Amino acid sequence: MREVEISDEMIRLGQLLKLSGLVEHGAEAKDVLEEGLVQVNGAVETRRGRQLVDGDEVVLDDEVVRVVSTA
């Protein structure tokens, strides 16, 4: 698991996928979400606009990313 720091209290899932390098661009984020390949805190998530906060965990394939807020 790796941590991704954000400077605000929250970040949208699509933005986190790009920031963390799990996807290269927004269209790819949309595709993996529509296909049900992304989990947030253990549950499949399909909403690109889902708000993530400190401590949330995102899984795509074998990669796990934890949100860490520095705000």
C-alpha positions in Angstrom: 0.0 0.0 0.0 1.2 3.5 -0.7 0.0 6.8 0.5 -1.0 9.8 -1.6 -1.0 13.1 0.1 -3.6 15.7 -0.7 -3.5 19.3 0.4 -7.3 19.7 0.9 -9.7 17.8 3.2 -11.1 15.8 0.2 -10.4 14.8 -3.3 -12.7 13.2 -6.0 -12.1 9.7 -7.0 -11.3 10.5 -10.6 -8.7 13.0 -9.6 -7.1 10.6 -7.1 -6.8 7.9 -9.8 -4.9 10.3 -12.0 -2.8 11.9 -9.2 -1.7 8.5 -7.9 -0.8 7.2 -11.3 -3.3 4.4 -11.3 -4.6 5.8 -14.6 -3.1 8.1 -17.1 -6.0 10.3 -18.0 -9.7 11.0 -17.2 -11.1 8.8 -20.0 -9.2 5.8 -18.6 -10.5 6.7 -15.1 -14.1 6.7 -16.5 -13.5 3.3 -18.2 -12.2 1.5 -15.1 -14.9 2.9 -13.0 -17.7 1.9 -15.4 -16.2 -1.6 -15.6 -16.4 -1.9 -11.8 -12.7 -2.4 -11.4 -12.2 0.2 -8.6 -13.0 -0.4 -4.9 -13.2 2.2 -2.2 -12.9 0.9 1.4 -13.7 -2.6 0.2 -16.8 -1.8 -1.9 -17.0 -1.4 -5.7 -17.4 2.2 -6.7 -18.5 3.5 -10.1 -18.9 7.2 -9.4 -15.9 9.3 -10.6 -17.1 12.2 -8.4 -17.1 10.2 -5.2 -15.5 12.3 -2.5 -12.6 10.7 -0.7 -11.2 11.9 2.7 -8.2 11.1 4.9 -7.9 7.4 5.5 -10.0 6.2 2.5 -8.4 3.3 0.6 -8.7 2.8 -3.2 -7.9 -0.5 -4.9 -7.4 -1.0 -8.6 -6.0 -4.3 -9.8 -3.2 -5.1 -7.3 -2.5 -1.6 -6.3 -3.8 -0.1 -3.0 -3.7 3.7 -2.3 -4.5 5.4 0.9 -5.6 9.1 1.0 -3.6 11.2 3.5 -4.8 14.8 4.0 -2.3 17.4 5.0 -5.0 20.0 5.5 
